[in-house]
Amino acid sequence: MDTYNKIMEKVWLLIAIAAVSYGVYLHVSFGGGEYTTIMYIAAGIAFGGFFLKRFMRKRMEKFMDEHGDKIIQRELEKRKRKEERKNKKNA
């Protein structure tokens, strides 16, 4: 999941840069207008997606550094109890 989040973070950044570039191109070539505004809004949304994704990834990394061992141990204990119940039921 960490790889996916890093890739999507970069995708949002690329979309934002492309939208800004195209917005500037439209503004210089055609002098602003409706489509230019739409591209700037799209760029703002993409930058927002990038920063939100980055914030959440960093927050999750910090959380897992602090609590990851406890969470993994708890999950292993759950699986063990579940397997014991299953074995008891089948016996």
PEBEL-V181762 format. One record per residue. N is the residue number from 1. RES is the residue in one letter. SS is DSSP state (h for helix, s for strand, l for the rest). PHI is phi in whole degrees, -180 to 180 (NA if undefined). D_LAST is the distance of its C-alpha to the last C-alpha in whole Angstrom. Layout:
N & RES & SS & PHI & D_LAST
N & RES & SS & PHI & D_LAST
This chain:
1 & M & l & NA & 38
2 & D & h & -64 & 40
3 & T & h & -63 & 42
4 & Y & h & -59 & 42
5 & N & h & -63 & 44
6 & K & h & -66 & 46
7 & I & h & -66 & 47
8 & M & h & -65 & 48
9 & E & h & -60 & 50
10 & K & h & -69 & 52
11 & V & h & -63 & 52
12 & W & h & -61 & 53
13 & L & h & -65 & 56
14 & L & h & -63 & 57
15 & I & h & -62 & 57
16 & A & h & -63 & 59
17 & I & h & -64 & 62
18 & A & h & -64 & 62
19 & A & h & -66 & 63
20 & V & h & -65 & 65
21 & S & h & -60 & 67
22 & Y & h & -68 & 67
23 & G & h & -64 & 69
24 & V & h & -65 & 71
25 & Y & h & -58 & 72
26 & L & h & -63 & 73
27 & H & h & -65 & 75
28 & V & h & -72 & 77
29 & S & h & -74 & 77
30 & F & h & -117 & 78
31 & G & l & 76 & 78
32 & G & l & 78 & 75
33 & G & l & 118 & 74
34 & E & h & -63 & 71
35 & Y & h & -68 & 69
36 & T & h & -64 & 70
37 & T & h & -61 & 69
38 & I & h & -61 & 66
39 & M & h & -67 & 65
40 & Y & h & -67 & 66
41 & I & h & -65 & 63
42 & A & h & -61 & 61
43 & A & h & -64 & 61
44 & G & h & -62 & 61
45 & I & h & -64 & 57
46 & A & h & -66 & 56
47 & F & h & -64 & 57
48 & G & h & -61 & 56
49 & G & h & -62 & 52
50 & F & h & -62 & 53
51 & F & h & -69 & 53
52 & L & h & -65 & 51
53 & K & h & -62 & 48
54 & R & h & -65 & 50
55 & F & h & -60 & 49
56 & M & h & -66 & 46
57 & R & h & -64 & 45
58 & K & h & -63 & 47
59 & R & h & -64 & 45
60 & M & h & -67 & 41
61 & E & h & -61 & 42
62 & K & h & -64 & 44
63 & F & h & -62 & 41
64 & M & h & -69 & 38
65 & D & h & -63 & 40
66 & E & h & -81 & 40
67 & H & h & -122 & 36
68 & G & h & -61 & 35
69 & D & h & -63 & 33
70 & K & h & -64 & 32
71 & I & h & -65 & 30
72 & I & h & -63 & 28
73 & Q & h & -62 & 27
74 & R & h & -62 & 26
75 & E & h & -65 & 24
76 & L & h & -63 & 22
77 & E & h & -64 & 21
78 & K & h & -60 & 20
79 & R & h & -62 & 18
80 & K & h & -64 & 16
81 & R & h & -62 & 15
82 & K & h & -64 & 14
83 & E & h & -65 & 12
84 & E & h & -64 & 10
85 & R & h & -63 & 10
86 & K & h & -65 & 9
87 & N & h & -66 & 6
88 & K & h & -64 & 5
89 & K & h & -67 & 6
90 & N & h & -78 & 4
91 & A & l & -83 & 0
